[in-house]
Amino acid sequence: MAAGAAADMPAPQAQGRAALRDALLRPHHTAVCVTDFERALRFYTEFLPFQLEGEMDRRSEPALGEVVGLPGAVIRWAMLRLGSYRVELFKYYEPQGRSDARPQCDLGYSHFAIEVADVDAVYAQAMAWGYGAASAPRDLRGGRTRVFYLCEPEGAITEFIQFRAAAGAAPARID
């Protein structure tokens, strides 16, 4: 898909069409494009407890380029799993993409989040490992959540979120 093509496409009309909800099973993965594959792999498998499910180097089958909209793409790839959720790592050898980190306000997916039992303990561990954060943990939603944004080695953001019950209420889970 050409740059800007999505902005030029008209919004789909739902009239007379069934919603996709019955065909969907569950979220599967989030893809992260990186420049330093080994550093990113260490982040997800040593700091975070993801397990390596599969890895391929110099992956270049023609269908890959068609699916990602980049004919001739050559990548290093890994699928990492934590419970039933996965992170897919990509390092593009061809074509080369931009390597600057995107601000959270830029168009598109901005971060992914991991629910934790004690966000302050995770923050302390992240700082001990030498990672940066946008801020120390902060209370949001009237104290129902406590969060911080971790700056990954490649510039992507991982949010760590702890859900807490308000006084006299059930936990504020948002599924």
Buried (B, 14 or more C-beta within 10 A) or exposed (E): EEEEEEEEEEEEEEEEEEEEEEEEEEEEBBEBBBBEBEEBBEBBBEBBEBEEEEBEEEBEEEEBBEEBEBEEBBBBBBBBBBEEBBBBBBBBEEEEEEEEEBEEEEEEEBBBEBEBEEBBEBBEEBEEEEBEBBEEBEEEEEEBBBBBBBBBBBEBBBBBBBBBEEEEEEEBEEE
